[in-house]
């Protein structure tokens, strides 16, 4: 018997086969389901995956009947669901067949199945047009002015002198990786500086970092360079002019909310007015493509609060807007303080996500990348929207997972793609920046073994 947390239990016979049944008890009400009723079109228990999915569908059906509710993503798990529809499309399935398959096999509702199809069309066009054998590079700056209450990423409040220590180790990794790439003839297709908040660096530090990158890597085939400016309180004209000096056209300015009380509650020190000023400053400096991140489901916000934020950000007319669903990882402060937050806010958050999609579509933005995470409120999704022609290539390739990605800095995960086998191997840098500094030589060797030692 398996008894998960909560007022329900599931009993499944030990010797599972086609003739077995199971019962689900919820709030003392019990229903039974036969496994054989939930196979997908001819699948049978000889295939253990088919058996497991039949049980999942049966449990899903039982809970839907007992609670009167249904999950929009059905039984589908995994971070990158667009990969599933892309692989089906490449095998010759029509979009209509894929839509039906996602509904019948994974029990997605019409809206989510349609969202995957639309994202596939937008993503596939960009990815196929700009496909190459070159690599993408991610570089992480694990520092922020403050730590947000929902954050579980590699982000540290910067201390005096610590950034310089970190940069010294990072420069060693840059030098090693760039020399190995030149030796092997590996070219850079896209470069993405993320965090943390990269603009936590001073203008001088940012200038030195970009100078090292552009003097170390062969950027002749680099189609896109992105810097996450992120927190508006770290953005200055001087830093933006440094970015512009290197010909970088794409940055992020991430409000998360335009509600002053919300910003204070989640641990951000900037005001809505600073967001407005940062965006205007970036456009004045001549930054062409700006992404703005919002989070649906922040503590204390009602759907109307989120809608006001969305309307104001959309009025800036940025190239991209990314709508994140709040995800409460175990390491976040908010999860520690309110362990039941995820379960109370589902209905509100579903409303926010539905509204955001309607607004984005009405303004001509298209969903071009999508991913899901564990512990997301409502088990929903993050969606990147873009005006046609402004899609972020790095985001597409990261979600597509058909390209080698080299990650520099603390917390970065490098991925080696083997196209003949359509598989990926990974090697991670340690996430703690102090340990990264101490073990930088080990990080270099991990990359050598994953990528360079057997590169062909």
N, C-alpha and C positions, 0 to 999 in steps of 0.2 A: 504493500500500500504506500502511496506517495501522498503526503499531507503537506501542501505548501502553506505559507503564511496567509491567514485570513479565515473567513467563515465558510470554507468549502473544503471538500476533499474529493479525490479521484481514485477509484479503485479499478485496476486493470489486472486481469488474470495473468499469472506468471507465464504460462506457455502460450504466448500470442501466436495465433495463426488465423487463417481466413474465417474460421467458425466462431471465434471468441467474441465476447462482448465486454463492455465495461460500463460502470455506473459513475455518475457525477452527482454529488450532493452539494447543494448550495442553500444556505439558510434553512436547513432541515428538509428541503424539498429535493427529491431524488428523481433522476431520469437515467434510462439505460440506452446505449447505442450499440449496434452491431458493427464491428470493424468492416465486414464485407460490404457494407452499404456506402463506404466512403473512399473506395479506390477510384483512381482517375482512369477512365476509359481503358479497361483491360489490364491494368496493373494488378499484380497479385503478390502475396507475401514472400515469394521466393526472392524478391528484391527487397532488402531490408529498408532501403530508403522509401520505397513505395508503402511498406507497412507502417513506418513511422509517420509518414504524411497522412495516411488514412486515419491513424489514431488522432493526429492533430486536427484533422477536419471534423472528426467525430466529436472531439472535446469542444472545438469551436462551436459546432452546431448545438451541442448540449447547453453550453453556457449562454449562447444567444437566445435559446428557447427559455431558459430559466430566468434570465435577467431582462429580456426584451431589448438588449443592446447588441451592437455589432462593432467590430473594430474595422476601420477603413482599410487597413493594410492586411486584413485577413490573417493567415498563418505565416506570412512572409517575414523572414528575419534577414539580417545582413545589412551591411553599410551601404552597398552600391547596387541597388535594384535595377538601375538602368543597364548594367552589364548583362543581366539576364535577357532583357528584351533585345539588346544589341546582338547577342549571340544567336538568338532565335531568328532575328532578321537576316543575319549573315548566312544562316543555314537555309534560307529560302522561304521562310514563313512570311506571309503577307501581314501588314499592320493590323488588318481585321482579325486574322487568325491569332496573332499575338495578344490582341485585346481580349479575345474570348478565352485564350489559354490562361492569362493572368487572373481572370475572374474565376474560372473553373478549377484551376489547379491550386492557386494560392488563396482563393476566395476574396480577392480585392474587390472593393466596390467600383462602380463605374467611374467615379471621379479620379481615384488613384490610378486605375488602369489607363484612363485617358491621359492623365498627367505624365505617366511613363512614356506613352507613345509620343506625346508632343515633345517631351524633353529629348527623346531619342532622335526625332527628326531634326531638331535644332542642333543637337550635339554631333550627330553623325555627319551632317553637312560640313560643319567646321572642322571636325577631326579628320575627315577624309580629304578635305581640300588642303590641309596643312600637315599631313602626315609626313614623317621622316624617320630616319634611323638615328637621329641625334638624341641627346639626353636632355631632360629637364633638371634644373638645379634649384634646390631649396636651401636657404640660409636662415637660421633662426637666431633672433636676438631675444633672450629669455628674461627681459626686464620690462617692468611697467611702473608708472608713478605710484599706483596703489593696486591692491588685489581685489577684484570684483567678488562679490559674495557667491556667485554661481560658478566661478572659475575653478577648473581642475587642470589647466594646462601648465606647461613649463613657463611660469612667469614669476619673477621675483621683484620685490621692491628694491630698486637700485640703491646700493650703498656707495659712499665715496671710495673711489679707487677700485671697486669691484668690476666695473665695466671695462676699465683699462686692462685688468688682469685677464678678463674673459677674451677681450679682443686679441691679446697677444697669442693665446692658444688658438683662437679662430683663424688668425693670419697664418699660423703654422699649418692648419688643415687646408686653407685656401692654397697655399704654396704647394703642398704635397699633391692635392687632387688636380690642380691645374697642370702641374708638370706631368703627372701620369696621363691625363687626358691628351696632352700634346704628344706624348710618347706613343700612345695607342691610336692617335688620329681621331679621337672622340670629340665631337662638336656640340656646342650648346644651342638648344632650340629655344628654351625659355628659362628665365631666371626670376626667382620669387624670393623676396626678403620678407619674412614673417616674424611672428613672435608669440607671446609678448608684444611689445610695442617698439618697433625699430627706431621710431623718432624719439624714444627716450634718450638716445644718443645725442650729444651736443652736435651743433653744426660742424665743428671741426672733426669730431669723431666720425660722423656720417661721411664727410668728405674723404677722410682717410680710408674708410672702409670701401667706398665706391671706387676710389682710385686704385686700391689693391685689386678689386674685382676686375676692373676694366683693363688693368695692366697685366693681370695674371692669366685670364681666360681669353681664348680666341672667341670674340663676340661677333665675328663676321657673318655668321648664320643665325644669330640670335634674333628671333622674330618678335620677342616680347620681354619686357623687363618691368616687374611690379615691385613697388615698395608699400608695405602696409604702414601708413601714417597713423591709422587707428585712432588713438585718443586725441581729441581736439586740443587738450591742454598741453600737448607736447609739440604742436605744430607752430612753427614760426616762419616768417618770410625768408629768413636766412636759410633754414633747412630746406624749404621748398625750392629756393634758388639753387642750392647744391644739387638737389634731385634733377632739376631742369637742366643744369649744366652738363650732366652726363647723358642727356637725350632721353631720359626716362619719361614715358608718356602716361603711365598708369599708377595710380595710388588708391588706397582706401582711406576713407574718413568714416569712422564707425560710431554713430550716435548711440545706438542701441535703443534709446528713447529720447523724445524731446520734452519729457515731463520732468521738471526740476526735482520734484519730490522723489520720483523713481530713481533718478541719477544719484541722489544722496543716499537713498536706501540701499542701492546695490554697490556702493563704495567707490563711486566715480566723483572726482573733485571738480569736474568741469560743469558749466552751465549750458542750457540750450543756446544762449547767445554766443558762447564760444564756438559752438558747432556751426552756427550761421556764419560767423566771422572766418572760421577756418576754411569753409567751403569757398567763400568769396575770395579769400586770399589765394587759394590754390588756382582758381580760375584766372585771377589777376596776373599771377606769375606765369600762366600759360600751360598748366597741366591739362592735357586733353581729355583723359579718361579717368573718371572718378567712380569708385564703388562705394556704396554706403550700406553698412550692416545694421539691421534692426533685429530685435529679439521679441518674439511673441510669447506672452506668458510671464513677464517679469512680476515679481511680488508686488501686490498692491494695485496692479493695473487692471482696469476693466476694459472690455472690448472697445468702448468709445475712446478711452485714453490711447489705445494702440492705433485706432483709426486716425486720430488727430496727428499722431506722430507720423504715420504713413503718408497722410495727405501733405504734411509740411515738407517731408523729405522728398516726396515725388515732385513737389513744386520747385525744388532746386534743379530738377531735370538732370540728375546724374546719369552716366552711361549705364551703370549697373546698380541694382538694388538686391541685396541678399536678405531673405527672410529666414531667420533662424527660429526654430522651436526651442524653448528653454529645455536644456538637458541638465539634470541634477546628478552629477557624478558623486560617488561616495566621498571624494576628497574635498568637495566644495563646502564652504562655510554654511551656506543656506541649507544644504542637506543635513548637516550636523544639527542645526538649530530647529529645523522643521522637517522631520523624516516623512511626514504624510503629505507634504506640499504637492507632490506629483499627482496624487489621487483626487485631491479636492478641486483642481483647476482645469480638469479635462474639458468640460463643456465650454468654458470661456475660451480656452485656447483653440478648440476646433473652430469656434466662431471667428477668431482673429485670423487663422490661417485661411479660412474660406473668403473672408473679406479681402485679405491681401492679394489673393489670386485674382479676384474680380477686379480690384483696382489696377493691378499690374496689366492685366489683359486690356482693360479699357484705355490704358495709356500707351499701348503698343509695345510693352515689354514682353519678352518671350522667355519661358523657363529653359535654361540651357545646361544646368547641372543640378544634381540632386543627390543628397546622401542622408542616411539615417544614423542615429547613434543609440547606444544603450541609455536607458534612464531618461529618455525624452518624455516630457509630459504628453499624455495622450498617445504615445507610441507613434508620433507623427514624423515629420521630415524637415530638412533644411532645403530651401530652393534658391538657386541663383538665377535672377532675372536679368536680361540684357536687352538693350535696344539692338535690333538686327545689325550685325557688323561690328559690334563692340565686345563680343564675347571674350572672356579671358581664356587663352589657350592653355595656360598652365592648369587651370581648374578642370578643363575638359580632359586633358591628358591624365591628370591625377585620378579622376573618377573612372576613366576608361581602362586604366591599368594595362596598357599595351606599349609602354615605353619605360626604359630604365630611368629612374629618378635618383639623383645623388643628393643626399641631405647633409649639410654642413652645420655644425654647432650643436649645442646641448639639446637633447630630446629629438633630434632629427632621425628619421628612419629611411635609410636608403633601400631602394627596390631594384633588383636586377631582373629584367624581363627576358625570357627565352622564347622568342616568337615561334620557333619550330615546335615547341611543346606547349605553347600558350600557358606558361606558368611563371610565377614570380618567387624569388627568394629574397629575404629581407635581412638587413643588419642594422641594428639600432645604436646610435650614440646614447650614452647615459644621459638621463634627463636633468640630474642635479648639476648645475654649472660648475660648482666647486670641484666635484668629482671629475667632471669633464676636463677641467684644467689639469688636474693631477694625473689623469690617465689618457692624455691626448695621444700619446704614441700608440696606445692600444686601439684607440678609435681609428687611427690611420691604418693600422694593420687589418682591422675588420673590413674596411673599405677595399683594401688591396685584395683580400681573400674573396670578397663578394664580387667585385667588379673587374679589377685590373689584372689579376694573376692569370685569368683564363679568358680574357677578352679576345674575340676574333672578329 
